Amino acid sequence: MHILTARLPRNFLALGICLWLGACSTAQATLTATPSNSPTPASVIPASITPASIATAMPQASGTLLPPEPTSTSDSYATKVAGFAFSCDPYVKPSFSPSGSWAASTCGDGDRNFLEILNKDGKKWVLNYRDYFPAGTKDIPLGGLFPAHWTDDEKYLYYTFSIAYDGVGTCFYGFGDQGLYRISLADGKIATILPYTPAVLGYEIAFSPTGRRLAYQGNGNPVILDLQTGKEITMNIKGNTVGNFTWSPDGKELAFGACQVHKDGNDYAVTWSAIKIYSVQSQTSRTILEVEKDFLTIDGWSDDNVIAAERKDFKNLPTYLYIDASSGSFVTATPKP
């Protein structure tokens, strides 16, 4: 039996949920309602971008003004952090906007954390994790809100809503997020991009390097959403599971893993797994590597067009591979200086 151990999301404690994907790939989380505790904010994205199942009400950000903090021309991380008046000691490394004028970080602890977004001029937005559950929810699981992507014009920040799970499984690429949202930094208005999902696996979310496109897991098949036009492309991929969404450096292609399982006595085992690449321009996919019995995962896509991957056997022992994304041939790794 092929076993993989999940990585705990964002340093949270595990909830101790065992997940055997071969047997329960459609497992459901306890919470099923979409956040709806507040007045509906005005939409800040074109309706064409919004999935049909978008939530119609969202928690409202709270805004306060703080005295401006001194700025610095230094690019050091410590100097960047010191330039912002966080109300707590962020335990998740802050995320900075492209110009460094905004910062966001998850603060707090356990099920009472919050996402704090602020700039050097004193504007601040606070989003509370607990507000994303239906009113009256008694047992709030561990989790949080996390910055995911800043737009280049610094008008918006995308952030995820994630519940912390722990588990193992066959053909398991890891846990995703339970929702994706976007806040307007100017007025705090929030729009739903991917609505709350009760599925334990959630969405696997990957923004392209240019920020033009978003890849995510959609009901068993990868979906590419063009954030400028609202156009969605759904890829029909053979296999029980897909994951490891990894964009090419130019954002024109998406690499991902696909895997098939079969029943092996009382357990499940890998039938085959593959690494595939989808071209956004031609809307076609190609397989650059496929193996039987072992599990292939993607570690990254370098600027020299090489995909780093791992081939793991039934004991979860990895062999490290480097594949030319154009030809599919193996290459020798070049050590970094």
Secondary structure as a PSIPRED ss2 file (coil, helix, strand):
# PSIPRED VFORMAT (PSIPRED V4.0)

   1 M C   1.000  0.000  0.000
   2 H C   1.000  0.000  0.000
   3 I C   1.000  0.000  0.000
   4 L E   0.000  0.000  1.000
   5 T E   0.000  0.000  1.000
   6 A C   1.000  0.000  0.000
   7 R C   1.000  0.000  0.000
   8 L C   1.000  0.000  0.000
   9 P H   0.000  1.000  0.000
  10 R H   0.000  1.000  0.000
  11 N H   0.000  1.000  0.000
  12 F C   1.000  0.000  0.000
  13 L C   1.000  0.000  0.000
  14 A C   1.000  0.000  0.000
  15 L C   1.000  0.000  0.000
  16 G C   1.000  0.000  0.000
  17 I C   1.000  0.000  0.000
  18 C C   1.000  0.000  0.000
  19 L C   1.000  0.000  0.000
  20 W C   1.000  0.000  0.000
  21 L H   0.000  1.000  0.000
  22 G H   0.000  1.000  0.000
  23 A H   0.000  1.000  0.000
  24 C H   0.000  1.000  0.000
  25 S C   1.000  0.000  0.000
  26 T C   1.000  0.000  0.000
  27 A C   1.000  0.000  0.000
  28 Q E   0.000  0.000  1.000
  29 A C   1.000  0.000  0.000
  30 T C   1.000  0.000  0.000
  31 L C   1.000  0.000  0.000
  32 T C   1.000  0.000  0.000
  33 A C   1.000  0.000  0.000
  34 T C   1.000  0.000  0.000
  35 P C   1.000  0.000  0.000
  36 S C   1.000  0.000  0.000
  37 N C   1.000  0.000  0.000
  38 S C   1.000  0.000  0.000
  39 P C   1.000  0.000  0.000
  40 T C   1.000  0.000  0.000
  41 P C   1.000  0.000  0.000
  42 A C   1.000  0.000  0.000
  43 S C   1.000  0.000  0.000
  44 V C   1.000  0.000  0.000
  45 I C   1.000  0.000  0.000
  46 P C   1.000  0.000  0.000
  47 A H   0.000  1.000  0.000
  48 S H   0.000  1.000  0.000
  49 I H   0.000  1.000  0.000
  50 T C   1.000  0.000  0.000
  51 P C   1.000  0.000  0.000
  52 A C   1.000  0.000  0.000
  53 S C   1.000  0.000  0.000
  54 I C   1.000  0.000  0.000
  55 A C   1.000  0.000  0.000
  56 T C   1.000  0.000  0.000
  57 A C   1.000  0.000  0.000
  58 M C   1.000  0.000  0.000
  59 P C   1.000  0.000  0.000
  60 Q C   1.000  0.000  0.000
  61 A C   1.000  0.000  0.000
  62 S E   0.000  0.000  1.000
  63 G E   0.000  0.000  1.000
  64 T E   0.000  0.000  1.000
  65 L E   0.000  0.000  1.000
  66 L C   1.000  0.000  0.000
  67 P C   1.000  0.000  0.000
  68 P C   1.000  0.000  0.000
  69 E C   1.000  0.000  0.000
  70 P C   1.000  0.000  0.000
  71 T C   1.000  0.000  0.000
  72 S C   1.000  0.000  0.000
  73 T C   1.000  0.000  0.000
  74 S C   1.000  0.000  0.000
  75 D C   1.000  0.000  0.000
  76 S C   1.000  0.000  0.000
  77 Y H   0.000  1.000  0.000
  78 A H   0.000  1.000  0.000
  79 T H   0.000  1.000  0.000
  80 K H   0.000  1.000  0.000
  81 V H   0.000  1.000  0.000
  82 A H   0.000  1.000  0.000
  83 G C   1.000  0.000  0.000
  84 F C   1.000  0.000  0.000
  85 A C   1.000  0.000  0.000
  86 F C   1.000  0.000  0.000
  87 S C   1.000  0.000  0.000
  88 C C   1.000  0.000  0.000
  89 D C   1.000  0.000  0.000
  90 P C   1.000  0.000  0.000
  91 Y C   1.000  0.000  0.000
  92 V C   1.000  0.000  0.000
  93 K C   1.000  0.000  0.000
  94 P C   1.000  0.000  0.000
  95 S E   0.000  0.000  1.000
  96 F E   0.000  0.000  1.000
  97 S C   1.000  0.000  0.000
  98 P C   1.000  0.000  0.000
  99 S C   1.000  0.000  0.000
 100 G C   1.000  0.000  0.000
 101 S C   1.000  0.000  0.000
 102 W E   0.000  0.000  1.000
 103 A E   0.000  0.000  1.000
 104 A E   0.000  0.000  1.000
 105 S E   0.000  0.000  1.000
 106 T E   0.000  0.000  1.000
 107 C E   0.000  0.000  1.000
 108 G C   1.000  0.000  0.000
 109 D C   1.000  0.000  0.000
 110 G C   1.000  0.000  0.000
 111 D C   1.000  0.000  0.000
 112 R C   1.000  0.000  0.000
 113 N C   1.000  0.000  0.000
 114 F E   0.000  0.000  1.000
 115 L E   0.000  0.000  1.000
 116 E E   0.000  0.000  1.000
 117 I E   0.000  0.000  1.000
 118 L E   0.000  0.000  1.000
 119 N E   0.000  0.000  1.000
 120 K C   1.000  0.000  0.000
 121 D C   1.000  0.000  0.000
 122 G C   1.000  0.000  0.000
 123 K E   0.000  0.000  1.000
 124 K E   0.000  0.000  1.000
 125 W E   0.000  0.000  1.000
 126 V E   0.000  0.000  1.000
 127 L E   0.000  0.000  1.000
 128 N E   0.000  0.000  1.000
 129 Y H   0.000  1.000  0.000
 130 R H   0.000  1.000  0.000
 131 D H   0.000  1.000  0.000
 132 Y H   0.000  1.000  0.000
 133 F C   1.000  0.000  0.000
 134 P C   1.000  0.000  0.000
 135 A C   1.000  0.000  0.000
 136 G C   1.000  0.000  0.000
 137 T C   1.000  0.000  0.000
 138 K C   1.000  0.000  0.000
 139 D C   1.000  0.000  0.000
 140 I C   1.000  0.000  0.000
 141 P C   1.000  0.000  0.000
 142 L C   1.000  0.000  0.000
 143 G E   0.000  0.000  1.000
 144 G E   0.000  0.000  1.000
 145 L E   0.000  0.000  1.000
 146 F E   0.000  0.000  1.000
 147 P E   0.000  0.000  1.000
 148 A E   0.000  0.000  1.000
 149 H E   0.000  0.000  1.000
 150 W E   0.000  0.000  1.000
 151 T C   1.000  0.000  0.000
 152 D C   1.000  0.000  0.000
 153 D C   1.000  0.000  0.000
 154 E C   1.000  0.000  0.000
 155 K C   1.000  0.000  0.000
 156 Y E   0.000  0.000  1.000
 157 L E   0.000  0.000  1.000
 158 Y E   0.000  0.000  1.000
 159 Y E   0.000  0.000  1.000
 160 T E   0.000  0.000  1.000
 161 F E   0.000  0.000  1.000
 162 S E   0.000  0.000  1.000
 163 I E   0.000  0.000  1.000
 164 A C   1.000  0.000  0.000
 165 Y C   1.000  0.000  0.000
 166 D C   1.000  0.000  0.000
 167 G C   1.000  0.000  0.000
 168 V E   0.000  0.000  1.000
 169 G E   0.000  0.000  1.000
 170 T C   1.000  0.000  0.000
 171 C C   1.000  0.000  0.000
 172 F C   1.000  0.000  0.000
 173 Y C   1.000  0.000  0.000
 174 G C   1.000  0.000  0.000
 175 F C   1.000  0.000  0.000
 176 G C   1.000  0.000  0.000
 177 D E   0.000  0.000  1.000
 178 Q C   1.000  0.000  0.000
 179 G E   0.000  0.000  1.000
 180 L E   0.000  0.000  1.000
 181 Y E   0.000  0.000  1.000
 182 R E   0.000  0.000  1.000
 183 I E   0.000  0.000  1.000
 184 S E   0.000  0.000  1.000
 185 L C   1.000  0.000  0.000
 186 A C   1.000  0.000  0.000
 187 D C   1.000  0.000  0.000
 188 G C   1.000  0.000  0.000
 189 K C   1.000  0.000  0.000
 190 I E   0.000  0.000  1.000
 191 A E   0.000  0.000  1.000
 192 T E   0.000  0.000  1.000
 193 I E   0.000  0.000  1.000
 194 L E   0.000  0.000  1.000
 195 P C   1.000  0.000  0.000
 196 Y C   1.000  0.000  0.000
 197 T C   1.000  0.000  0.000
 198 P C   1.000  0.000  0.000
 199 A E   0.000  0.000  1.000
 200 V C   1.000  0.000  0.000
 201 L C   1.000  0.000  0.000
 202 G C   1.000  0.000  0.000
 203 Y E   0.000  0.000  1.000
 204 E C   1.000  0.000  0.000
 205 I C   1.000  0.000  0.000
 206 A E   0.000  0.000  1.000
 207 F E   0.000  0.000  1.000
 208 S C   1.000  0.000  0.000
 209 P C   1.000  0.000  0.000
 210 T C   1.000  0.000  0.000
 211 G C   1.000  0.000  0.000
 212 R C   1.000  0.000  0.000
 213 R E   0.000  0.000  1.000
 214 L E   0.000  0.000  1.000
 215 A E   0.000  0.000  1.000
 216 Y E   0.000  0.000  1.000
 217 Q E   0.000  0.000  1.000
 218 G E   0.000  0.000  1.000
 219 N C   1.000  0.000  0.000
 220 G C   1.000  0.000  0.000
 221 N E   0.000  0.000  1.000
 222 P E   0.000  0.000  1.000
 223 V E   0.000  0.000  1.000
 224 I E   0.000  0.000  1.000
 225 L E   0.000  0.000  1.000
 226 D E   0.000  0.000  1.000
 227 L C   1.000  0.000  0.000
 228 Q C   1.000  0.000  0.000
 229 T C   1.000  0.000  0.000
 230 G C   1.000  0.000  0.000
 231 K C   1.000  0.000  0.000
 232 E E   0.000  0.000  1.000
 233 I E   0.000  0.000  1.000
 234 T E   0.000  0.000  1.000
 235 M C   1.000  0.000  0.000
 236 N C   1.000  0.000  0.000
 237 I C   1.000  0.000  0.000
 238 K C   1.000  0.000  0.000
 239 G C   1.000  0.000  0.000
 240 N C   1.000  0.000  0.000
 241 T E   0.000  0.000  1.000
 242 V E   0.000  0.000  1.000
 243 G E   0.000  0.000  1.000
 244 N E   0.000  0.000  1.000
 245 F E   0.000  0.000  1.000
 246 T E   0.000  0.000  1.000
 247 W E   0.000  0.000  1.000
 248 S C   1.000  0.000  0.000
 249 P C   1.000  0.000  0.000
 250 D C   1.000  0.000  0.000
 251 G C   1.000  0.000  0.000
 252 K C   1.000  0.000  0.000
 253 E E   0.000  0.000  1.000
 254 L E   0.000  0.000  1.000
 255 A E   0.000  0.000  1.000
 256 F E   0.000  0.000  1.000
 257 G E   0.000  0.000  1.000
 258 A E   0.000  0.000  1.000
 259 C E   0.000  0.000  1.000
 260 Q E   0.000  0.000  1.000
 261 V E   0.000  0.000  1.000
 262 H E   0.000  0.000  1.000
 263 K E   0.000  0.000  1.000
 264 D E   0.000  0.000  1.000
 265 G C   1.000  0.000  0.000
 266 N C   1.000  0.000  0.000
 267 D E   0.000  0.000  1.000
 268 Y E   0.000  0.000  1.000
 269 A E   0.000  0.000  1.000
 270 V E   0.000  0.000  1.000
 271 T E   0.000  0.000  1.000
 272 W E   0.000  0.000  1.000
 273 S E   0.000  0.000  1.000
 274 A E   0.000  0.000  1.000
 275 I E   0.000  0.000  1.000
 276 K E   0.000  0.000  1.000
 277 I E   0.000  0.000  1.000
 278 Y E   0.000  0.000  1.000
 279 S E   0.000  0.000  1.000
 280 V C   1.000  0.000  0.000
 281 Q C   1.000  0.000  0.000
 282 S C   1.000  0.000  0.000
 283 Q C   1.000  0.000  0.000
 284 T E   0.000  0.000  1.000
 285 S E   0.000  0.000  1.000
 286 R E   0.000  0.000  1.000
 287 T E   0.000  0.000  1.000
 288 I E   0.000  0.000  1.000
 289 L E   0.000  0.000  1.000
 290 E E   0.000  0.000  1.000
 291 V E   0.000  0.000  1.000
 292 E E   0.000  0.000  1.000
 293 K C   1.000  0.000  0.000
 294 D C   1.000  0.000  0.000
 295 F E   0.000  0.000  1.000
 296 L E   0.000  0.000  1.000
 297 T E   0.000  0.000  1.000
 298 I E   0.000  0.000  1.000
 299 D E   0.000  0.000  1.000
 300 G E   0.000  0.000  1.000
 301 W E   0.000  0.000  1.000
 302 S C   1.000  0.000  0.000
 303 D C   1.000  0.000  0.000
 304 D C   1.000  0.000  0.000
 305 N C   1.000  0.000  0.000
 306 V E   0.000  0.000  1.000
 307 I E   0.000  0.000  1.000
 308 A E   0.000  0.000  1.000
 309 A E   0.000  0.000  1.000
 310 E E   0.000  0.000  1.000
 311 R E   0.000  0.000  1.000
 312 K E   0.000  0.000  1.000
 313 D C   1.000  0.000  0.000
 314 F C   1.000  0.000  0.000
 315 K C   1.000  0.000  0.000
 316 N C   1.000  0.000  0.000
 317 L C   1.000  0.000  0.000
 318 P E   0.000  0.000  1.000
 319 T E   0.000  0.000  1.000
 320 Y E   0.000  0.000  1.000
 321 L E   0.000  0.000  1.000
 322 Y E   0.000  0.000  1.000
 323 I E   0.000  0.000  1.000
 324 D E   0.000  0.000  1.000
 325 A C   1.000  0.000  0.000
 326 S C   1.000  0.000  0.000
 327 S C   1.000  0.000  0.000
 328 G C   1.000  0.000  0.000
 329 S C   1.000  0.000  0.000
 330 F E   0.000  0.000  1.000
 331 V C   1.000  0.000  0.000
 332 T C   1.000  0.000  0.000
 333 A C   1.000  0.000  0.000
 334 T C   1.000  0.000  0.000
 335 P C   1.000  0.000  0.000
 336 K C   1.000  0.000  0.000
 337 P C   1.000  0.000  0.000
